Amino acid sequence: MAKQTTSKRNYPWSTVIDGKTYTLRLMTAKDKKAMLDFARKLPEDDLLFLAIDITEEDAVDNWIENIEKGRLHTILVECEGKLVGHGSLIHEEQVWTRHLGGMILLLGRETRGKGLGNILAGELFGKAEELGLRKVMARMAATQKGAIQVFEKLGFKAEALLTDCVIDRKDKTHDLIIMSYDVTGFNV
Ligand SMILES: CC(C)(COP(=O)(O)OP(=O)(O)OC[C@H]1O[C@@H](n2cnc3c(N)ncnc32)[C@H](O)[C@@H]1OP(=O)(O)O)[C@@H](O)C(=O)NCCC(=O)NCCS
């Protein structure tokens, strides 16, 4: 399970895994091209279920706008000067769900299974706590078995299964799983 952190993290910071240095830093408008390049190199399977289509310039512009408005908090992971993934926390805008955040984790294939998902989740739980959020939700297609297992290990619990609520890039519908992580440590 990802470690909770209550202290504000200063970025950038780096960690060495298997002899390679991975740097975590906050995304800014200057990262637009790097994000598009990263997304456009992802294999088709990974692109099937992107909640935000970051291969599209407009979507990345909109993402950056949300970062600047403080609605989105994105931590980038870089290795050898290249973007290799990100973790994002979306702060719900509507009044009645203002205690909720949404988490998106996406790492390039060669960067998976090294503990970086765990690290990003820990950073984002810390941010959620700092923002006073109580629950962090993650949404994925029921067919994404590996991702569901990873999120369970991060401490998320499956809350709901919604029939045909995801549509992939090939217009095929899938069931949507909503998972949640209780930031406060209590049931809310
Ligand atoms: C989800 C994702 C970010 C996980 O990142 P990662 O760096 O590979 O995960 P970690 O190496 O930190 O592993 C986290 C935990 O899950 C476990 N795990 C990793 N891959 C797994 C797999 N395929 N199946 C089962 N468990 C797995 C690890 O053992 C670890 O558990 P532990 O803490 O008990 O040791 C990455 O797989 C990814 O980018 N997937 C594609 C995008 C996606 O599906 N995102 C989810 C929707 S937001």
The ligand as a Gaussian input file, in Angstrom:
#p B3LYP/6-31G(d) Opt

LIG

0 1
 C       -1.185000       1.588000     -12.906000
 C        0.328000       1.871000     -13.022000
 C        0.566000       3.371000     -12.962000
 C        1.053000       1.166000     -11.855000
 O        2.371000       1.621000     -11.789000
 P        3.617000       0.678000     -11.420000
 O        4.783000       1.557000     -11.257000
 O        3.710000      -0.420000     -12.401000
 O        3.165000       0.110000     -10.013000
 P        4.155000      -0.294000      -8.834000
 O        5.387000      -0.931000      -9.398000
 O        4.357000       0.881000      -7.941000
 O        3.289000      -1.386000      -8.102000
 C        2.273000      -1.053000      -7.168000
 C        1.769000      -2.344000      -6.528000
 O        1.035000      -3.105000      -7.509000
 C        1.691000      -4.372000      -7.749000
 N        1.627000      -4.611000      -9.184000
 C        2.312000      -3.956000     -10.151000
 N        1.931000      -4.403000     -11.365000
 C        1.008000      -5.351000     -11.143000
 C        0.226000      -6.198000     -11.998000
 N        0.316000      -6.128000     -13.352000
 N       -0.642000      -7.057000     -11.430000
 C       -0.753000      -7.147000     -10.082000
 N       -0.070000      -6.363000      -9.209000
 C        0.799000      -5.497000      -9.747000
 C        3.099000      -4.203000      -7.218000
 O        3.642000      -5.433000      -6.781000
 C        2.876000      -3.250000      -6.066000
 O        2.376000      -3.912000      -4.925000
 P        3.171000      -3.878000      -3.513000
 O        3.202000      -2.409000      -3.121000
 O        2.329000      -4.721000      -2.629000
 O        4.522000      -4.419000      -3.851000
 C        0.892000       1.334000     -14.382000
 O        0.718000      -0.039000     -14.445000
 C        0.263000       1.979000     -15.599000
 O        0.668000       3.061000     -16.013000
 N       -0.783000       1.319000     -16.196000
 C       -1.444000       1.853000     -17.370000
 C       -2.373000       2.996000     -17.016000
 C       -3.511000       2.536000     -16.142000
 O       -4.119000       1.510000     -16.382000
 N       -3.843000       3.346000     -15.128000
 C       -4.921000       3.026000     -14.206000
 C       -6.115000       3.883000     -14.390000
 S       -5.875000       5.516000     -13.751000

